[in-house]
């Protein structure tokens, strides 16, 4: 078990099987020392978290959903890179929150993914970020997160 996977275990988290793409794209593209991770959806207990923040999904459930997206990002990176030890720095997260027009806590929801990256990678997990509200996400997901990650050569 790698050091990063040991940290995940300490946090009570396990990497799931990476989700297959639902359209015409690949989960991860590595180019120029960066891994670009396509948007990942939240699976908690094997079930997709669906619904809108500000309606049927609570802030707390949204935070957990964003964390689940972060875990799936790590699963995709492990599959693409062969090892999470190749991750040098989390550069940027893009967080999309399926929310009502009057819901404005997207940054708090996004903290679920952001705080996970810092807990797992320490200083290397601190990143730039955007957190935006959207009226709908694929498959009715509550949250979607994509990432740009600096990687060490193979």
C-alpha positions as CSV (number, residue, x, y, z in Angstrom):
1,X,0.0,0.0,0.0
2,X,1.4,3.4,-1.0
3,X,1.8,6.2,1.5
4,X,-1.1,8.1,-0.1
5,X,-3.4,5.0,0.1
6,X,-2.4,4.6,3.7
7,X,-3.6,8.2,4.4
8,X,-6.8,7.5,2.6
9,X,-7.3,4.4,4.8
10,X,-6.6,6.5,7.9
11,X,-9.4,8.8,6.8
12,X,-11.7,5.8,6.4
13,X,-11.8,6.0,2.7
14,X,-11.1,3.4,0.0
15,X,-10.6,4.0,-3.7
16,X,-13.5,2.6,-5.8
17,X,-13.3,1.1,-9.2
18,X,-12.8,4.1,-11.6
19,X,-16.1,5.0,-13.2
20,X,-16.4,4.5,-16.9
21,X,-17.0,7.5,-19.1
22,X,-20.7,8.2,-19.9
23,X,-20.0,9.9,-23.3
24,X,-17.2,10.4,-25.9
25,X,-14.2,11.3,-23.7
26,X,-11.5,9.7,-21.6
27,X,-11.2,10.0,-17.8
28,X,-7.6,11.3,-17.7
29,X,-5.3,12.9,-20.3
30,X,-1.6,13.3,-19.3
31,X,0.2,16.0,-21.2
32,X,3.1,18.4,-20.5
33,X,3.6,17.1,-16.9
34,X,-0.1,17.6,-16.1
35,X,-2.9,15.1,-15.7
36,X,-6.3,16.6,-16.7
37,X,-9.1,14.6,-15.0
38,X,-12.6,14.8,-16.6
39,X,-15.5,15.7,-14.3
40,X,-16.2,13.0,-11.8
41,X,-19.6,12.3,-10.2
42,X,-20.3,11.4,-6.6
43,X,-20.9,7.8,-5.7
44,X,-21.6,7.1,-2.0
45,X,-22.1,3.5,-0.9
46,X,-22.1,2.6,-4.6
47,X,-25.1,4.9,-5.4
48,X,-24.9,8.1,-7.4
49,X,-25.9,11.2,-5.2
50,X,-28.5,13.0,-7.2
51,X,-30.7,16.1,-6.6
52,X,-30.3,19.8,-6.1
53,X,-28.6,21.7,-3.3
54,X,-31.2,24.1,-1.9
55,X,-34.0,21.6,-2.5
56,X,-33.7,17.9,-1.7
57,X,-29.9,17.8,-1.0
58,X,-28.6,19.3,2.2
59,X,-25.4,21.3,2.5
60,X,-23.9,18.4,4.5
61,X,-24.9,15.8,1.9
62,X,-23.4,18.1,-0.8
63,X,-20.0,18.3,1.1
64,X,-20.0,14.4,1.3
65,X,-20.8,14.3,-2.4
66,X,-18.0,16.6,-3.3
67,X,-15.6,14.5,-1.2
68,X,-16.8,11.4,-3.1
69,X,-16.0,13.2,-6.4
70,X,-12.5,13.8,-5.0
71,X,-12.1,10.1,-4.1
72,X,-13.2,9.2,-7.7
73,X,-10.6,11.6,-9.1
74,X,-7.9,9.8,-7.1
75,X,-9.2,6.4,-8.4
76,X,-9.0,7.7,-12.0
77,X,-5.5,9.1,-11.4
78,X,-4.3,5.8,-9.9
79,X,-5.7,3.9,-13.0
80,X,-4.2,6.3,-15.4
81,X,-0.8,6.9,-13.8
82,X,-0.3,3.5,-12.2
83,X,0.5,4.9,-8.8
84,X,-0.8,7.9,-6.7
85,X,2.9,8.4,-5.8
86,X,3.4,10.1,-9.2
87,X,1.2,13.0,-8.0
88,X,3.4,16.0,-7.4
89,X,0.7,18.7,-6.8
90,X,-3.0,19.2,-7.0
91,X,-3.1,22.3,-9.2
92,X,-6.8,23.1,-9.6
93,X,-10.2,21.7,-8.9
94,X,-13.4,22.8,-10.8
95,X,-16.5,22.1,-8.7
96,X,-20.0,22.2,-10.2
97,X,-22.9,22.2,-7.8
98,X,-26.4,21.3,-9.0
99,X,-28.3,24.0,-7.1
100,X,-31.2,26.3,-6.9
101,X,-30.9,29.9,-8.0
102,X,-30.9,31.1,-4.4
103,X,-28.4,28.6,-3.1
104,X,-25.0,30.4,-2.6
105,X,-22.9,27.9,-0.5
106,X,-21.1,26.4,-3.5
107,X,-17.8,27.1,-1.9
108,X,-18.8,25.2,1.3
109,X,-19.8,22.2,-0.8
110,X,-16.6,22.4,-2.8
111,X,-14.6,22.2,0.5
112,X,-15.5,18.5,0.6
113,X,-13.2,17.9,-2.3
114,X,-10.6,20.6,-1.4
115,X,-10.2,19.5,2.2
116,X,-9.8,15.9,1.1
117,X,-6.9,16.8,-1.2
118,X,-5.1,18.7,1.7
119,X,-5.8,15.8,4.1
120,X,-4.3,13.3,1.6
121,X,-1.4,15.3,0.1
122,X,-0.6,18.0,2.7
123,X,0.9,21.2,1.2
124,X,0.9,19.5,-2.2
125,X,-2.9,19.2,-1.9
126,X,-3.4,23.0,-1.7
127,X,-4.8,24.2,-5.0
128,X,-6.6,26.9,-7.0
129,X,-10.3,26.3,-7.4
130,X,-13.6,27.4,-8.9
131,X,-17.0,26.5,-7.4
132,X,-20.0,27.3,-9.4
133,X,-23.7,26.7,-9.3
134,X,-25.4,25.1,-12.3
135,X,-29.1,24.2,-13.0
136,X,-28.4,20.6,-13.9
137,X,-25.6,18.0,-14.1
138,X,-25.2,14.7,-16.0
139,X,-27.4,11.9,-14.7
140,X,-29.0,14.4,-12.2
141,X,-25.8,14.4,-10.1
142,X,-25.7,16.8,-7.1
143,X,-22.0,17.6,-7.7
144,X,-19.3,17.2,-10.3
145,X,-15.6,17.8,-9.9
146,X,-12.7,17.9,-12.4
147,X,-9.0,18.4,-11.7
148,X,-5.7,19.5,-13.1
149,X,-2.8,17.7,-11.3
150,X,1.0,18.0,-11.7
151,X,2.6,14.6,-12.1
152,X,6.1,13.3,-11.9
153,X,7.5,11.5,-15.0
154,X,6.8,7.8,-15.1
